[in-house]
Amino acid sequence: ADAIAGLAPPSAALASSGASFLGAVLARVPNSAPYFKAGPSQDALRQAWARALSRVVGVERDLVRVAFNAAPHVAAPALAGTTYVLHAVAVMYFVSVPDGADFRAAASPLTDLPALQTIVASELASSSQVPKAAKLNAQEL
């Protein structure tokens, strides 16, 4: 099953220095604890997601802010007809678009879930601070 299950469409907001947009991605993870326990692991996850989103959108990393919210648990099929529970994390993002750039063009790549999954998996795998379990889950995308 895809680890990134859905995407709330980005919506526009006007910022004092230009345009911005915000949105959310629903990520299914076996253990959501690292996303919600303050500390180096959470910071690393936030940085990895922000790097991934900045790569997809094509803006500098410092123009992307990320926050995590809990989402309902979901059941997923497993081998032999059993199911297991996955935790869902809503990854909320806010992207500032540089002056003169079209926020719609910047937001458009975020609708390509397979590409986003690949980039998120890459960023999680490349971080030495992301917990090992999160890296293994990223490889299952």
C-alpha positions as CSV (number, residue, x, y, z in Angstrom):
1,A,0.0,0.0,0.0
2,D,1.2,3.5,-0.7
3,A,2.6,5.2,2.4
4,I,1.3,8.6,1.1
5,A,-2.4,8.1,0.9
6,G,-3.8,11.4,-0.1
7,L,-3.1,15.0,-0.7
8,A,-5.2,18.0,0.2
9,P,-5.1,20.4,-2.7
10,P,-2.8,23.3,-2.1
11,S,-4.6,26.6,-1.5
12,A,-3.3,30.1,-2.0
13,A,-2.6,32.6,0.6
14,L,-1.2,36.1,0.2
15,A,1.9,36.9,2.2
16,S,3.3,40.3,2.8
17,S,6.3,39.6,0.5
18,G,4.6,37.5,-2.2
19,A,2.4,34.5,-2.6
20,S,2.3,31.3,-0.6
21,F,0.3,28.1,-0.4
22,L,-0.5,25.5,2.2
23,G,-1.7,21.9,2.0
24,A,-1.4,18.5,3.6
25,V,-0.3,15.0,2.8
26,L,-1.7,12.0,4.6
27,A,1.2,9.6,5.4
28,R,0.4,6.0,6.7
29,V,3.2,4.9,9.0
30,P,3.4,1.8,11.3
31,N,4.6,4.0,14.2
32,S,3.7,7.6,14.5
33,A,5.6,8.2,17.8
34,P,8.7,9.7,16.2
35,Y,6.5,12.3,14.5
36,F,5.0,13.6,17.8
37,K,7.8,13.2,20.4
38,A,9.7,16.4,20.5
39,G,13.4,16.0,20.0
40,P,16.1,15.2,17.4
41,S,14.1,12.5,15.7
42,Q,11.1,14.7,15.2
43,D,13.3,17.6,14.0
44,A,15.0,15.2,11.5
45,L,11.6,14.0,10.2
46,R,10.4,17.6,9.8
47,Q,13.6,18.6,8.0
48,A,13.4,15.6,5.7
49,W,9.8,16.3,4.7
50,A,10.6,20.0,4.2
51,R,13.6,19.1,2.0
52,A,11.4,16.7,0.0
53,L,8.7,19.3,-0.5
54,S,11.2,22.0,-1.5
55,R,12.7,19.6,-4.1
56,V,9.3,18.8,-5.5
57,V,8.1,22.5,-5.6
58,G,11.5,23.9,-6.7
59,V,12.0,26.4,-3.9
60,E,14.7,26.9,-1.3
61,R,14.4,24.7,1.8
62,D,14.0,27.8,4.0
63,L,10.7,28.7,2.2
64,V,9.0,25.5,3.4
65,R,7.6,24.9,6.8
66,V,6.2,21.6,8.0
67,A,4.1,20.4,11.0
68,F,2.7,17.0,11.9
69,N,-0.9,16.3,13.1
70,A,-2.4,13.0,14.2
71,A,-4.9,11.4,11.8
72,P,-7.2,8.4,12.4
73,H,-5.7,4.9,12.3
74,V,-6.3,2.8,9.2
75,A,-6.3,-0.9,8.7
76,A,-4.2,-2.4,6.0
77,P,-4.2,-6.0,4.6
78,A,-1.4,-8.2,5.6
79,L,-0.4,-11.7,4.6
80,A,-2.8,-14.7,5.2
81,G,-5.9,-12.5,5.3
82,T,-5.0,-10.7,8.5
83,T,-4.9,-6.9,8.9
84,Y,-2.6,-4.6,10.8
85,V,-3.2,-1.1,12.0
86,L,-1.2,1.8,10.5
87,H,-1.0,5.1,12.1
88,A,-1.7,8.1,9.9
89,V,0.1,11.3,10.1
90,A,-1.1,14.5,8.4
91,V,2.0,16.3,7.2
92,M,0.9,20.0,6.9
93,Y,3.0,22.3,4.8
94,F,3.3,26.0,4.1
95,V,5.4,27.1,1.1
96,S,6.4,30.7,0.4
97,V,6.8,31.4,-3.3
98,P,9.5,33.8,-4.3
99,D,8.3,37.2,-5.7
100,G,7.4,36.9,-9.4
101,A,6.8,33.1,-9.3
102,D,3.5,31.6,-10.0
103,F,2.2,29.7,-7.0
104,R,0.0,27.5,-9.1
105,A,3.0,26.3,-11.2
106,A,4.9,25.7,-7.9
107,A,2.1,23.8,-6.3
108,S,1.2,21.6,-9.4
109,P,4.0,19.0,-8.8
110,L,2.5,18.2,-5.4
111,T,-0.3,16.4,-7.0
112,D,2.0,13.7,-8.4
113,L,1.9,11.3,-5.4
114,P,4.3,8.7,-6.8
115,A,7.0,11.3,-7.4
116,L,6.4,12.8,-3.9
117,Q,6.7,9.3,-2.4
118,T,10.0,8.6,-4.1
119,I,11.5,12.0,-3.0
120,V,10.2,11.6,0.6
121,A,11.7,8.1,0.8
122,S,15.0,9.4,-0.5
123,E,15.1,12.2,2.0
124,L,14.2,10.0,4.9
125,A,16.8,7.4,3.9
126,S,19.6,10.0,3.5
127,S,19.2,11.5,7.0
128,S,21.4,10.1,9.7
129,Q,19.0,11.6,12.3
130,V,15.8,10.0,11.1
131,P,15.0,6.9,13.2
132,K,15.8,3.5,11.6
133,A,12.2,2.4,11.6
134,A,11.2,5.5,9.6
135,K,13.9,4.7,7.1
136,L,12.7,1.1,6.7
137,N,9.1,2.3,6.3
138,A,10.2,4.8,3.6
139,Q,11.8,2.0,1.6
140,E,8.4,0.2,1.5
141,L,6.8,3.0,-0.5
